[in-house]
């Protein structure tokens, strides 16, 4: 009886260990035209895979089988097998794709085309461009609400959030925001939209029902002048307990209480932190640090940076696969 119990414990430990090792982090390397493959548990760079020119935005298919990577200078979205790292296809994207978002079903992909002031809508299964939507000047950040009612596009020069109804794929409203909005993220309940402003150095909380600004959060990092604080990437956990904002050349990630909407602390990471992604279980947060050519791994429970890892030149986008 005691032996059976020990064997059961050992089997549990082995399975847990295998599950932990199974997670893989993928990082786009803008200057290397490559994809870095990282084991976040051991903190090791496993492999670097050559892909298209100037890769930036990256996402996983809903079934975790494929990676979608925006290769900006190739004017396409590459489809990469997430197991073999082979390129297995290509999606049309319009010119100079940078950021994009998938709908909740993983059927439609929405791409920002900064040079043309457009958002491209791509049917993933058919590999067809089905619509282009004129938006403001220099669109970048794109997000889709979890309830699939809204797609939003942030136009950096127009300083607007464009609200596109998912049903009609038409713009139905616009919200004027702080200068140079860079990224947007919905809360899991689809009730709030968080938008970063790179020039104003702010995070805006928008009420989705009214599509108006309900809160403006300012950042103050001791020892840094305001011009160094340039918010870019933003993520919010599924429980809407914590939000995190990459502060660019401030080399910090701001930790925000998602209930009080107050800044709790700043975490020192690498240089010029761009984008953020959670581990699948949301126990870790990964940051891409463009100038120091590394990623930082943050323990979400402790809000502590546990490791930085060199990955290649100009890491930009990041995603974690279970």
Secondary structure, 3 states (H helix, E strand, C coil): CHHHHHHHHHHHHHHHHHHHHHCEEEEEECCCCEEEEEECCCCEEEEEEECCCCEEEEEECCCCCEEEEEEHHHCEEEEEECCCCCEEEEEECCCCEEEEEECCCCCEEEEEEHHHCEEEEEECCCCEEEEEEECCCCEEEEEECCCCCEEEEEECCCCEEEEEECCCCEEEEEEECCCCEEEEEECCCCCEEEEEECCCCEEEEEECCCCEEEEEEECCCCCCCHHHCCCCCEEECCCCCEEEEECECCCEEEEEECCCCEEEEEEECCCCEEEEEECCCCCEEEEEECCCCEEEEEECCCCEEEEEEECCCCEEEEEEEC
